[in-house]
């Protein structure tokens, strides 16, 4: 890995210009680029600019449409169902966030389902935005097969990640974003890009044997988190995100790694307005109490500090910004330079700022 740090604004500008060259409207291009760079700042490079070449390949093939034009299929007031019509996942999810927030302000709760969408990057990007708007939110999605059902060795279910975000005290946000596998699939791709081994608890080979080879892990099966519990959760996330919204489920979902296949994935965005519970001040006081209590607990051996959910990402972002930007893996840099060359957009590490 190179130790050169690239400023976040330069990376955002690069990502935006590449997407513009592929026909994505400027506002949408900026949103997608910001979501990817934000993941890098948070320390989640598995969902950062590493994914931009995959998005570009899907845009070029037509599997993902450059201009996102969602259609409203159902509207009951507090609940809306959108057909994403193969638009860009980040754009559709941010539309769902804003719409769910509007309905939550009116009804106390807003629920937006999205069908025929695409990979949307980091789920926390959207639930944190809702929290900044004063709302508690839950976001679920399904994904292309990566996990075998508990007891099996053939991948049928996706990592099917989900996020919960909520306003915290003093303008802070508490948030979690997890896949239901032992690790997000993007982390195995990132390890492959870095030439690193992976823990033997992450994945199985195609033959069902544990592996520490990232390339074998990519082709094999990712293990569920917490054994049968992770399998059960990912199954139900497919029900919420896919079956309920009228999207594809299980092996019918295709991921960003497949350049020429429409994804068919679905999302569910739930927003709750704490004001509707009639005790906003009490809510804030109770979240503060939770944070204070977990931060004050005596430490277990080998630990220096207890973090509340979302604090690690905030710390990582602050550290990366203070240091001047993010460090990307060598293979990711090579892929992004090649993408920029093909789109006529110089990569910032080569002199464009």
Beta strands, then each sheet from edge to edge (+ up, - down):
strand 1: 71-75
strand 2: 79-83
strand 3: 109-117
strand 4: 135-141
strand 5: 147-148
strand 6: 155-157
strand 7: 162-167
strand 8: 173-178
strand 9: 203-204
strand 10: 210-211
strand 11: 221-222
strand 12: 265-273
sheet 1: 1+ 2- 3- 12+ 4- 7+ 8-
sheet 2: 5+ 6-
sheet 3: 10+ 9- 11+
end
